[in-house]
Amino acid sequence: MKAVSMNAHPSLVIGEPVEIRDAPAEPEAMVRFADISKTYPAYRGKPGVNALQGIDFAIARGSITGVIGRSGAGKSSLVRLINGLEKPTTGRVVVNNRDISALTGRDLRLAQRSIGMIFQHFNLLSSRTAANNIALPLEIAGWSKADIKARVTELLALVGIADKHDRYPSELSGGQKQRVGIARALATRPSVLLSDEATSALDPQTTRAILDLLANINRELGVTIVLITHEMSVVRQLAKEVVVLDAGRVVESGHVADIFTQPEHPITQSFLAEVTGDSLPVSLASRIVQEPGSHAVIRVQVRGAGAGDTLIARLARELGLDVSLLSARIDEIGGQHVGSLVLGIPLSISGGEDAATRTLAWLSQHQFPAERLGYVA
């Protein structure tokens, strides 16, 4: 499929971009949070809430970025700042080189057409067919009936439900409803697509299909996708970059593979524990003890295809060790192969316990994250 330009069909252009002169020119960033805070005032006896504090990061143009956090972490406030539904208390939100936090009225409405939104519970109108739900934002924008018909047909095919044109939401499965929601979000050719817990109401198989669809949309159309989620498994499957929120602050951010292999903040570690759990096979975990045995057990993280075989070969060659591979797990995360190897380092050779110490030192020197888990007989 050929990438679609925002101006690919001049007859369908719904308005010229609003130029804000004081917005910083950051062509590499699609969304930029500049020293953002968001405070909700006290209301009916309830105290005010500091929802976001010191938010300062960028989302690259054409990227898929996950924003993850527990309930109350500030995710909803963040997404409402991106699409202009809320204004920051301090700072600026720049979307596609426009300071959306400074826009009002018609200028804001035009800017919002370049920001699509996918919802957790689909938010479809039950009285409208799939085609008419997709058509709604185009009707509001003033498109002609002929142009709406052509665009809706194109979108139904894009999301894989061309045969559901005349079906009502009550006649669609959860996955099909979300495909309608995605098509509707793409209707006005947005440059940014916000996914607010879009797969939380779906079963695992349907979730994978929807995430594959979003990956294809990003790849084919070049749309920047922001995933708002509390599920690390969603970030793991789709995103390349991740931002971790906790209590209204960014506590960790970076490439997904880096965060998965070397999480630093406790909240990130807790998210990962829910996804990976204890990666050791039960048969191995039951044998590990803390008193020295014949082999020290070391877990090491590796990156890249074939990195595990290369590592074991290097340990044998450079340290003269007969290393045993006790367990291995290889995943593709953020477009990179990431592996967790559990190695057995013999202590019966000359040098004994020092062999494990030398192995850990060598791994640290060559920037392989590693830890000693214990010993096996």
C-alpha positions in Angstrom: 0.0 0.0 0.0 1.3 3.4 -0.9 1.7 6.0 1.9 -1.1 8.5 1.9 -0.2 12.2 2.2 -2.4 14.6 4.1 -2.8 16.5 0.9 -3.1 13.5 -1.4 -6.6 14.5 -2.5 -6.8 18.3 -2.8 -10.6 18.2 -3.1 -10.8 16.7 0.3 -8.6 19.2 2.2 -10.8 20.6 5.0 -8.7 23.6 6.0 -5.2 25.0 5.9 -2.9 24.2 9.0 -3.0 26.8 11.6 0.5 28.3 11.9 1.5 29.5 15.4 4.5 31.7 15.1 5.9 31.1 18.6 5.8 27.3 18.4 9.3 25.8 18.4 10.4 24.3 15.1 11.1 20.7 15.9 10.7 18.7 12.7 11.9 15.5 14.4 9.3 15.7 17.1 5.6 15.2 16.4 4.5 15.8 20.1 6.5 17.9 22.5 5.7 18.4 26.2 7.7 21.4 27.4 7.8 21.7 31.3 4.2 20.7 31.7 2.2 20.7 34.9 -1.6 20.1 35.3 -3.4 20.9 38.5 -7.2 20.4 38.9 -8.7 22.9 41.4 -10.6 22.0 44.5 -14.2 21.1 43.7 -17.2 20.7 46.0 -15.1 20.2 49.1 -12.6 17.9 47.4 -9.0 19.0 47.4 -7.2 20.0 44.3 -5.1 17.4 42.4 -1.6 17.7 40.9 -2.2 15.4 38.0 1.0 16.1 36.1 4.3 17.6 37.3 7.5 18.4 35.4 6.6 16.6 32.2 9.2 17.3 29.6 9.7 14.8 26.7 9.2 14.4 23.0 7.5 11.8 20.8 9.3 11.3 17.5 7.5 11.9 14.2 6.3 8.6 12.7 7.0 6.6 15.9 4.9 4.3 18.1 5.4 5.3 21.7 3.8 3.7 24.7 2.8 5.8 27.8 2.2 3.4 30.6 1.2 3.9 34.2 -1.2 2.6 36.9 -4.6 4.1 37.4 -4.2 7.7 38.6 -0.7 8.0 37.2 -1.8 10.9 34.9 -2.2 9.1 31.6 -5.7 10.5 30.9 -4.6 14.0 31.6 -1.7 13.6 29.3 -3.8 12.4 26.4 -6.3 15.2 26.9 -3.5 17.7 26.7 -2.3 16.3 23.3 -5.8 16.6 21.7 -6.5 20.0 23.3 -9.4 18.9 25.5 -7.4 20.2 28.5 -5.0 23.1 28.9 -1.8 22.7 30.9 -1.5 24.8 34.1 2.1 25.6 33.1 4.2 24.8 30.1 3.3 24.1 26.4 2.1 21.1 24.3 3.4 21.3 20.7 1.8 19.0 18.2 3.2 18.9 14.7 4.9 22.3 15.3 1.7 23.9 16.6 1.3 25.0 20.2 -2.0 23.4 20.7 -2.2 24.5 24.3 -2.5 28.1 23.0 -5.2 27.5 20.5 -8.9 28.3 21.0 -12.1 28.3 18.9 -11.9 27.5 15.2 -8.1 27.2 15.3 -8.3 24.5 17.9 -11.1 22.6 16.1 -9.0 22.6 12.9 -5.9 21.4 14.8 -7.9 18.6 16.5 -8.8 17.1 13.1 -5.2 16.2 12.7 -5.3 14.2 15.9 -7.3 10.9 15.8 -8.6 9.1 18.9 -9.3 5.4 19.6 -11.3 4.6 22.8 -11.4 1.6 25.1 -15.1 1.1 24.7 -15.3 2.0 21.1 -17.8 5.0 21.6 -19.8 4.1 18.5 -23.3 5.4 17.9 -25.7 2.5 18.1 -28.1 4.1 15.7 -25.5 4.4 12.9 -24.0 1.7 10.7 -20.3 1.0 10.6 -20.0 3.2 7.5 -22.1 6.0 9.0 -20.0 6.0 12.2 -16.9 6.4 10.2 -18.6 9.2 8.2 -19.5 11.3 11.2 -16.3 13.3 11.6 -16.3 14.0 7.9 -19.9 15.2 8.0 -18.9 17.6 10.9 -16.0 18.8 8.9 -18.2 19.6 5.9 -17.0 17.1 3.4 -19.3 16.4 0.3 -21.4 13.2 0.2 -19.3 11.9 -2.7 -16.0 12.5 -1.0 -17.4 10.9 2.3 -18.5 7.8 0.4 -15.1 7.4 -1.2 -13.2 7.9 2.0 -15.4 5.6 4.1 -15.0 2.8 1.5 -11.2 3.3 1.5 -11.1 3.1 5.3 -13.3 0.0 5.6 -10.9 -1.8 3.3 -7.9 -0.5 5.2 -9.1 -1.9 8.5 -10.2 -5.2 7.0 -14.0 -5.0 7.4 -15.2 -3.9 3.9 -18.0 -6.4 4.2 -19.4 -4.8 7.4 -20.4 -1.5 5.6 -24.1 -1.7 6.6 -23.8 -3.5 10.0 -24.8 -1.8 13.2 -22.6 -2.0 16.3 -24.9 -4.5 17.9 -24.1 -6.9 15.0 -20.3 -6.6 15.3 -17.8 -8.3 17.6 -15.5 -6.4 19.9 -12.6 -6.5 17.5 -14.8 -5.4 14.6 -16.2 -2.5 16.6 -12.6 -1.4 17.4 -11.7 -1.6 13.7 -14.7 0.8 13.0 -13.3 3.0 15.8 -9.8 3.0 14.2 -11.3 3.8 10.8 -13.3 6.7 12.2 -10.1 8.0 14.0 -8.3 8.0 10.6 -11.2 9.6 8.7 -9.7 13.2 8.5 -6.2 11.9 7.7 -4.6 12.7 11.1 -0.9 12.9 11.7 -1.2 11.7 15.3 -3.3 8.7 16.5 -4.0 8.4 20.2 -4.9 5.0 21.5 -6.5 5.3 24.9 -6.5 1.7 26.4 -7.9 0.6 23.0 -7.3 -3.1 23.6 -8.2 -3.4 27.3 -11.8 -4.7 26.5 -10.6 -7.3 24.0 -9.5 -10.9 24.4 -5.8 -11.7 23.8 -6.2 -13.0 20.2 -8.2 -10.0 19.2 -5.7 -7.7 20.9 -2.9 -9.1 18.9 -4.9 -8.6 15.7 -5.7 -5.0 16.5 -2.1 -4.3 17.5 -0.9 -5.8 14.2 -3.4 -3.5 12.4 -2.0 -0.4 14.2 1.5 -1.5 13.3 0.5 -1.7 9.6 -1.2 1.7 9.8 2.0 3.2 11.2 4.1 1.6 8.6 1.9 2.3 5.6 0.6 5.8 6.5 3.4 7.1 8.6 1.0 8.1 11.4 2.5 8.8 14.8 0.9 6.5 17.3 0.7 7.2 21.1 -0.4 4.2 23.1 -1.9 5.1 26.5 -2.1 1.8 28.5 -1.5 0.1 31.8 -0.5 -3.2 30.0 3.2 -3.8 29.4 2.3 -6.6 27.1 0.8 -4.0 24.7 3.9 -1.9 24.8 6.1 -5.0 24.3 4.3 -6.0 21.2 3.9 -2.7 19.4 5.9 0.2 20.7 9.5 1.2 20.0 9.7 3.8 22.8 8.1 3.8 26.2 7.4 6.5 28.8 6.6 5.3 32.4 4.4 7.6 34.5 3.9 7.4 38.2 2.1 9.9 40.4 2.1 12.4 37.6 5.8 12.3 36.8 7.9 10.5 34.2 10.0 8.0 36.2 11.6 6.2 33.3 11.7 6.4 29.5 13.7 5.0 26.6 13.7 2.3 23.9 11.4 -0.6 24.9 14.2 -3.2 24.6 16.4 -1.1 27.0 13.6 -0.8 29.5 12.7 -4.5 29.4 16.3 -5.6 29.9 17.4 -3.0 32.5 14.4 -1.4 34.3 15.6 1.0 36.9 12.4 2.3 38.7 10.4 0.0 41.0 7.1 0.8 39.2 8.7 -0.3 35.9 10.0 -3.5 37.5 6.5 -4.3 38.8 5.0 -3.8 35.3 7.6 -6.2 33.8 7.1 -8.8 36.6 3.5 -9.0 35.4 4.6 -9.8 31.9 7.6 -12.0 32.3 7.1 -13.4 35.8 9.8 -15.8 36.8 11.4 -16.8 33.5 13.0 -19.9 35.0 11.5 -23.3 34.3 10.0 -24.9 37.4 12.3 -27.9 37.1 15.4 -25.5 37.2 14.0 -23.1 39.8 13.4 -26.0 42.3 17.0 -27.1 42.1 18.6 -23.7 42.8 20.0 -23.3 46.3 22.1 -20.6 48.0 24.8 -22.9 49.3 27.7 -23.5 46.8 27.2 -26.6 44.6 29.0 -27.8 41.5 27.8 -24.9 39.3 27.0 -21.3 39.9 23.8 -20.2 38.2 24.1 -16.8 36.4 21.3 -15.1 34.5 22.5 -12.8 31.7 20.6 -10.5 29.3 21.7 -10.5 25.6 20.6 -8.4 22.6 20.6 -9.2 18.9 20.0 -12.3 16.8 22.5 -15.1 17.6 23.9 -13.1 20.6 23.4 -16.0 23.0 25.5 -18.5 21.0 28.2 -15.8 20.5 28.3 -15.1 24.2 28.7 -18.7 25.2 31.5 -19.1 22.6 33.3 -16.0 23.9 33.1 -17.2 27.5 34.6 -20.5 26.5 37.3 -18.9 24.4 38.3 -16.0 26.6 37.8 -17.5 30.1 38.4 -21.1 29.2 35.1 -22.2 30.8 32.9 -25.1 29.9 29.6 -23.2 30.2 26.3 -25.0 30.4 23.1 -23.4 29.0 20.5 -24.2 31.6 17.6 -22.1 30.2 17.0 -19.6 27.4 14.2 -17.3 26.4 14.4 -15.1 23.3 11.8 -12.4 22.4 11.5 -9.7 19.8 10.9 -6.4 21.7 10.8 -3.0 20.0 12.1 -4.6 16.8 15.1 -6.1 18.6 15.9 -9.6 19.7 16.2 -9.7 23.5 17.3 -12.8 25.3 17.6 -14.1 28.9 20.1 -16.9 29.3 20.6 -18.9 32.4 24.2 -20.3 32.5 25.8 -22.9 34.7 29.4 -22.0 35.5 31.4 -25.0 36.8 33.1 -24.6 40.2 34.9 -27.9 40.2 37.6 -26.6 37.9 40.8 -24.9 39.1 39.9 -21.6 40.6 36.6 -22.9 42.0 34.3 -20.1 43.1 36.5 -17.5 41.4 35.3 -18.8 38.0 31.8 -17.4 38.7 33.3 -14.1 40.0 35.5 -13.8 36.9 32.5 -14.5 34.7 30.4 -11.8 36.3 33.3 -9.4 36.1 33.7 -10.2 32.4 30.0 -9.8 31.7 30.0 -6.4 33.4 33.1 -5.3 31.5 31.4 -6.2 28.2 28.1 -4.6 29.2 26.0 -7.7 29.6 23.5 -7.2 32.5 23.9 -10.3 34.8 23.0 -11.6 38.2 24.0 -14.7 40.2 20.8 -16.7 41.1 22.5 -19.3 43.3 23.9 -22.8 42.7 22.9 -26.2 41.5 24.4 -29.5 42.3 
